Amino acid sequence: MVVTLNLTNDQVIELLKQLPVERQRAIVSVIIKDWLDWGELSRYGEERARATAAKRGRNWDAMTADEREIFIDDLVHEDRK
């Protein structure tokens, strides 16, 4: 016998939040693999980072790892400024 649950997105998210972090990561990993090849996702992210940096007058490829981290942190928290 198969039982089907009908849950809202919020309910699914709340259930996932109750799992240990390592199980959450495993689930997200499976979902990401279903959506995109990891290499494709990585390339897409890097392309978006370059474009975003260029829009702000920065060169992603010329930045050090620390500068990239600061740049991303500033983007994520730009509402604080």
N, C-alpha and C positions, 0 to 999 in steps of 0.2 A: 504494500500500500504506500503510495506517495502522497505526502501532505504538502500543499502549497500555501505559503504565507504571503499575504498581500501587505507589504509594508511601505510606508512613505520613505522618501529619501532621508528625511530627518531621523526617522526611526532606525534606518540602517546605519546611519552615521553614529547615532548614539550607541547602538549595539557594538559597532567596531571600536568605539572609544573605551568600552569596558574590557576589551582584550588587552593582554600584555603587549607592550610595544613591539616585541619581536614577531608576534603573530599579526599585528597590524601591518608591519613591514612586509611580511610574507604575502598577505592578501593584496596589498597595493602592488607588489611586484608582479603578481599574476595578472592583475588588471592592466597594468602598463604593458606587459608583454602581449596581451590581447589587442591593445590599441595600436601600439607602434613598436617597431624594432627599436631596441635601446639606442643603437648607434644613430638611427634616424632622429630619435628624440634629442639626443645629445647634440647632433649637428643643428637641429632646429633651435635649440636653446642658445647655442653659441652664435648663430646667425642673428637671433633677436638681440642678444647682448651687444653685438657689434653695431647693429642698427640703432639701438637705444643710446649707446655711447656716442655714436656719430651725431645723433640729433642734439646731443648736449655738448658738442664740441670736443669730445674725447676720442682717443684711438684705443680701442679695446686691445688690439694686438701689441701695442706699445706699453700697456700697463703691466706692472708686476702683479703677482698673485695677491699681495697685500692691497695694492691699489684697486684691483678688481673687487676684492671683498668689501672695501670701504665704499666703492661706487655702488655696488648692489645694496649694501646696508643703507646708504643714503636714499636710494630709490625706494626701498621698502618703507622707509620711515620719512619720506619727504613731507608727509602731512604734519610732522612735528615742527617743521621750520616755520 
